[in-house]
């Protein structure tokens, strides 16, 4: 059984989104993030 390309792409997009959100949370935790938030 072949895995459709769409499914693979969707999985990668989900992983990328999760990684982006994680890095965003990390940045927010730093002093720089707090300053930019005002």
Residue pairs with C-beta under 8 A, 6 or more apart in sequence:
27 33
28 34
28 37
